[in-house]
């Protein structure tokens, strides 16, 4: 699949991915987080907002006390001629954590539900009730690649090309047998495409390639390279805490993701730039980091010159770091 870059008449590449790379934005801390990630196997095509999919219409959000839920549409199909045929049932996979506690990995549960009951099930999950799903404990790794082209062209092009490449490798046995490969709806951060998530560790990744995905799954990717594409853990709340977690990952390597990590954040009253002090601790070590706001970086609009940007992401500087 060839990828044609977006360009203006002057030959400037206007893909949000290319513009973000030129700005030098660090992806660390750009991942979202949630108490529950709900993967719903939905037929393509997907609307720009996945909650507007016909099978999800009617699902009600839960109260704040029930924690947060992120619903993602997923599909294992490849090219258009192989779209999933109509079915009366839908598979639902839920990855959940205990809100407010330390984090190591999400717990997985699954079920298959009649389509007429799907919105009611999602409503229950939004309310924190996952008892209708069967807990599953195995060594499977779910790999999600964002291909949501109706949301962003870079994900639609770059993500889909990567997914199809990985799908071929899955079919010929190049990917490990315990990997379940999915294309997914928007996970955020399309300016870092191709983006993806891995579960149960909940890690969110930027700038993926097929080789990087294979090396992430078997944890053979050089840790220095892995650290540069680590957007953050979906089980760690807030950008400062995700940045601290990324620093732990860079220091201790892949074993960091097997450790139970506890983070806390306090205001740094000596700072004039929204300073915070973040601590993160686990069996491998305890880190303490002082951070403050840096210069904002524009968020490019795919296909538009940078001056058309209407949003910016505040960068966070680590002004002091120590480990014990």
N, C-alpha and C positions, 0 to 999 in steps of 0.2 A: 504494500500500500504506500503510494508516494504522498508526501506531505508538502503542500504548497504553502510557503510562508505568506502571511499577510504583509503587503507592502504598499507604500504610497508611491506616487509617480516618481519621487526622487530616489526610490530604491531602498528606503529605510524599512527594516523589518518591524512590523507593528504587532507581532504576537506578544501577548502579555508576558509569556514565558521569557522571550528574548529581552524585552525591556526590563523585566525584573532582574534578570541575570546581569544586565549592564549596570543596574543600580547597586548591585552587590548586597542585596538584602539577605540576611541570615534567616533561614527558615525555622530555626529553633524557637519554640514558644508559639508557633503559628497554628498548632493543632487545636481543635475544639476538645471538649471533654463532656462526658455524660455518665450518669449512673447506669443507664441501660442503652445498648445499641441493639436495635431490632432489625434484622435482615429479613425482608419479605421478598420472596421469589415472585416477581411481577413480570407479566408479559410486556415486551417492548412494542411500540415506542413509549418512552416516558415523557410526561409533561415537564416543563421547566421546574415546577415545584412538585416534588414526588407525592405530597399529601393530596394533590389534586388528581391522582390516578383514580380511575373509576372504581377500583377494588378497595381503595382506602377512604373514599368519601363516606362520611358518617362517623369516623373515628373521632372521639372527643379527647382533648388534652386533660391531663390529670392536674390536681392541685399541687402547689409548690411543695407542700409537706411530703408528697410522694416521691420527690426527687425528679431528676431530669431523664427524658427519654429521647433518643435520636432514632428516627425511622429511616432506613435506607432501602431503596429498591435494589434488588440484586437479580442477576441472571447468569446462567452458565452457558448460554447459547453463543454461537459465533457470528457468522455473517448473516445478512438479512434473510437469505433463503432458508436459514435454519432456525428461524424464530420459534420459540416455544409454542406449541399448538394449544388451542383452547383447552382448558381443564376446569373441572368443577371444584378443585381443591388447590390450596396454596400452602407451601412450606414456609414456616416462620422459625427463625433462629434468633434466640435472645442471648446476648452477652451482658451479664449484670455484675455489679460490684456492690459492696456495702458502703453507702454514702458516709462521708466524713471520716472514714477509717484509713488505715495505711493501705497501700496498694501493691500488689504483685502482678495479678492477672485477673481477667474476667472469668466468671463461671458461665458455662454454656448450657442452654436447654433448648429443646426443639419440639415442634409438633407439626402436624399437617391438619388443616382446618378447611371445612367447606367454605367456599367463597362468600356465602350468605352470612357466615358467622365471623368473617375476618375483621370487620370494623369493630365488632363488639369485643373481640379478643384484644385488638390493639388498644381499645379504651381501657380494658382491664390492666394491661401491661403499663399503660400510662399512669394508672393509679397505683402502680407498684406491685400488682399481683401477677406473679409469674408461675403460680402453682398449676396452671393448665398446661404448662409445657414440661416435658420430661427432661430431668437433668441428665447430662451426658458427660462422661469422663473418658477420654481417650487421648491419643497423641496427634489428632488431626490439627492442621493449621489452616485457617481460612485466610486466603489472600484476596483482597478487594482492590480492583483497579478502577479508578473513576473514568467513565467513558461518556459522561452525561453531556452530549453535544448540544442538546436544546438549552442547556444552562451556560456552557462556555465552549467556544470553538477549540481552544487548545486541548481541553479534556476530550472533546469529541474526536479530534484528529490524533493527537499524540497518545492519549490514553487508549483509544480503540486499537491503534496500530500495535501498541504494547500488549494489550489483552489478546489479540489474535495471534501474535507471536508466541505468547505464553501458552495459549490454548493448543497450538500445534505441538509445543513441547510437552504439554500434559498428555496429549493423545499418543505421542511416540515414546513416552516413558522417561523423557529427560528430566521432568520435574519429579520430585519424590512422591511416592504413592500416597503419603499422608496429607498432601496439599490439596485443598479444595479451592479451585480457582473461580472467582466471580468478577463480572463487571458490575459496577455499582453506580448509584446515583450520586449527586453532588455531596462531597465530603468537606468542601471548603478548600481555600488555598489554590485555586486553579492556576494562579500565576507561577506555581511551582510544578506544573504538570511535566511529565506524567506523575500523578500522585496515587498513593495507595495506603491501605491499612492492613495490618496483620493481627489476627486474633488467635489465641486468647491474650497475647501480651498487650494488645490495644495500641501498638505503635503506629504512628502516622509518618509517611515517608514522602520525600520530594525527589524530583529528578530521577525517577526510576528507569532502569533498563532491564531487559530480560536477565542479563548476567547478574545485575544487582539483586533482583528478586530471588534468583536461585541461591545466591550467597547469603541473603538475609534469612531465608528459610532454614538453611543448614548452618547458619551462623559462622560462615567462613569468610565473610567480607571483612577486609582490613578495617580495624576499628577507627582509624583516622578517616577513611573514606566514609564509613557508616555515620560517623559523627557529623559530617558535612551535610548529609541528607536527612537527618533526624529532625522532624518537625515537632515532635513531642508525643507524650503518651496520652491517649484518650482517658486514662484512669487517673491522671494528675490534673487538678483544677488550677487554672490561671497561668498566665504567661510567665511571671517570675518563677513559679514553682516548676513549670515545665522546663525552663531554661536551667534551673538548678539540677533537675533530673537528667537533662542532656549532658551537663557537665560531669555528673556521676557516671553516666554511660561512657563518655569519652575517656574518663580516668580508669575505670575498672573493667571496661569491655563488656562482652555479652553476658557474663555472669551477673552483671548489674540487673538485668531484666528478670532474673530468677530470685532476686532478693525482695523481701517485704520492705517497702520504702514509706517512711512517714515524713511529710513535709509540714512546715508551719511558716507563717509570714507575719511580720510585725512592721509597723511604721518606723522608718528611720527619721527621728525628729531633728537630726542634725543636717538633713539634706534639704536643699531648696528646690529639688527637681523630682518631687513625688518619690522620694527614696523609700526603699523597703529593705528589710533584712530577712532573708530566707534561709531556713535551716532544713536540711534533709538528712535523715539518718537511717541506717540499716546495719546488718551484720558486717558489711564490708567496710563501713566507715561513716563518719559524720562530717558533713560539709556545712559551712556557714558563708553566706554570700551577701554582700551589700550591693544593691542595684539601684539605678535611678534612670529616669527618662532621658533618652537621647533625641536626636533630630528625627522628625517624622519622615517616612519614605513614601512617595506617592504610590498608589495602587493603580497600575495601568488598566485601561479599558481595552480589551482585545480588539484590534483593528483600528484603534484611534491613537493619534499622537499623544505623547505623555502629558502635554499641556491641557489635554481634555479631561485628565483625571479629576474626579470629584471627591475621592477618598484618599486618606493617608494612614499608614500604620506607624504607630509610635515605636521607635526602636528602644531597646532596653540595654543599658551599659552595665556591665559587672565591674564595679569600682574596687572591690576587695573580695578575695576568695581565700578560704583556708580549709584544710582537712585535718581531722584528728581521728 
